[in-house]
Structures are given as structure tokens and as C-alpha cells.
Amino acid sequence: MKFASRYLAIVFTVILSIASSRAGILDKLGNFVTNTVTAATNSGASSAALNGLSQDQLVGGVKQALSNGLQYAVGQLGHTGGFLTNEEVKIQMPARLSVVEKTLRALKQDKLANDFVASMNHAAEQAVPEATAVFAEAVSQMSIDDAKAILAGPNDAATEYFRRTTSTNLYARFHPIVQKATASAGGTSTYKKMTAAAAGSNNSFMKSVSGLMGSDAMDVDSYVTNKALDGLFKMIAEEEARIRANPAARTTDLLQKVFGAAQK
């Protein structure tokens, strides 16, 4: 009898567990359906609002947002201290040189390390204004489909459009400026001084590391160029998100009309 009672208790527990599990699944399924319908409804409303705008308005609004994003980014970064004093985009010592940097600081040669970081950031600051011409070309080639995809896309859709259509040309524009700037700012000579100082350490391990770096020195100019591009797109993305989220950031009637419609 005890065995039968225990068996029934186990079966009853299992049934309750299954019922509870099914209820949870049904609840989740219900939430999923509700959310899907809501998203579809919102998407349909947004599409209807956008369809009420002319093609010129759609493309013009997106172009204006892109232009504002670029102006914001260049204004934030394209001046002395633009990168160096902004912790969000400041170009740090390359990871490959972290061991050398630690040794320099241990040897009380902080100025060499600091000068090198400063020279990289100042080079990026000089290159950023070159983005204006490259972006203008990309914007001029934007299609109505591009504009619709950007408006219907995530908060960084315009930024990603820029990244996709301009990265190669931007790199080609930035790199020679960075090369020239790092040379004139002493970036290359500072790098050589850094590796030489590390080689002068009494630490045999550091000597071997410095020797390896001397035979295969990293391309600092490419590193700075890529970091400059990362910083530029980061600032553009910030402004794009602000325009999408904050009606007060839509500083023209066209921006208010187009991005207001995209949110309906």
C-alpha cells in the first residue's frame, strides 16, 4: 500500500510538473505572438508614414542626418586634443608594445611612452578632416533603396552605410597623412627610442623581445589609421543615435519630418 501511495505521489508530481511546464511554454508562446504582432503593426505604421513622403524627402532627410553625423565627428575629433583628450576614442599604446611600455615606465622613461601615444593621437586628428570629401561622394551616390533601408534599420544603420561605402577610400586618404604626421611629430623616432630603451634594459627577456621587434617592427601608421577610422565611425554613430532618439536633435524641418515618420 505504501509503495502504491508513493508511486501515485510521484506520478502526480510529474503531471503537475508537465502542466506547469506547458503553461510556461504557452505563456512564452503567447508573449512571442503578442510581441511579433506589435512589431509588425509598428513596422506597418512606420512603412505607411514613410510611404507618405516623397523620394526626395526620404533621401534628403537621410543625407542631412549623415551630413550632421559627419560634421559632429569631424568637429569632435579633427583638432588638437580631439583624440588625445577623449577617452572613448583615444588611441592607446598598441597591445604588441605593451611589454615595452611596462619596461619603459619601470625604467622611469614615462615621457618616451607618453610622447609616442600623443604622436599617434595627433596624427589621427590631422587625418580626420579628410573624411569630408570621401563622405560627400558616398552620399551623392545614395539611392532611394539605401535611404529606406537606413530609416528602417537599427540606430547605427546610417553609420554602417558609411563604413561599408567609404572605408577603403578613407583608409587611402588617411594613411599618407598619418605617415607624414607621425614623422613630423616624432612618432617614428619615438618608437625607435622606445625599442632602444627596452633593449638597454638589464632584463635578458626584454632584450630578446626588443630584438624580435627590431627585426619585425609593427606598422604603426596602419595601426593609427585604423584606429582613426574606428574613432570617426564611433562619433558618427553617436550622433545618428541621438537624431533617431531625440526629436530636439533633429535641427531642421526635413529631419523632423523624415525621422519622425520613421518612428511612427
Secondary structure, DSSP 8 states (H G I E B T S, - for coil): -HHHHHHHHHHHHHHHHHHHHHHHHHHHHHHHHHHHHHHHHHHHHHHHHHHTS-HHHHHHHHHHHHHHHHHHHHHHHSSTTTTTT-TTT-----GGGHHHHHHHHHTT-HHHHHHHHHHHHHHHHHHGGGHHHHHHHHHHT--HHHHHHHHHS-TTHHHHHHHHHHHHHHHHHHHHHHHHHHHHTTHHHHHHHHHHHHHTSS-HHHHHHHHHHHHS---HHHHHHHHHHHHHHHHHHHHHHHHHH-GGG--SHHHHHHHHHHH-
